[in-house]
C-alpha cells in the first residue's frame, strides 16, 4: 500500500501516563533542580513535565515511569497555584491579580523586563525549564477575560 494513504500516528508518546496531557521535554539540569537524585534516577534520560494543574504527576518518561508532585524539592507553578509563577523573581498570581484590580500592568510589565534579562534562570527555576513569560501572559489574559 502506498504510504501516502496511510495515516501516521499523531501521538509521539510524550503524553502523561496519568492525565494524558502532552508533556514538555525537560533537560537534566531542570530535573536536577527540582528532584532529589533517587527520584531523578527513576526516570529515563529523556523526560517530560506535565503542566496540567490538577494532575499529580510532575515528571514522566516514555516508559510511563513518573514522579509525583510530592517528590518535588519545592512547589512549582502550575502544580501549586500558590507557588511563584516566576520562581526567578518571585512574581505570584496574586501580583497579577493586583494589577488587574488596579486597572494597570505595572507589576507584569516590570516582571517581563526582568524575565527577559540576563538575570533570569528559567532553565532550572521553572518546572518545564522554559521562560515564564508565556505563563504570565496566559494567566493575565485568562484573568482579564474572566472579569
Steps between C-alpha positions, in 0.01 A plus 500: 500500500620849420606685817334816371167345598602368841435729793802528725451494875457850640602405852878529540481316835569812703169476688465492876420147617245635750307781326595447135616860457786577265824535696776753449851366453731597787876502527693309765604823675131589547431158651806534725370833631160360597555135591716316747749261331294187583186641338697622202660157457156342464452683169661432164748747351220655293231637732197727481312745723123466535365853543138399567426671834274226638718206396718358780779407255783753475750318276475185289681312225415288193491187717214640712729541799396811685574721797214669683484852641567363851856422385578858393759690702273806500150580375482588130245699304256390353497187718465723805317826418647659814855445370663788312405505134852637457738326741794717388349828618213391723205622293182333624152473358374738767743766368341468156154509659598821683598660167162405357314638803688827469435518125869506412790279405784642710598174670463290187694748287783526754511123524515450122805727483672296773400169341661603172822606672821306554403458866221253413579137578201334335689195380516365853255712699173414325354151498516470122832681458346770281452871547202590716404786266241291313349373827477855638336627182260204490397548863456875449281453193288228665439710809434812295246308291329371814433854624 
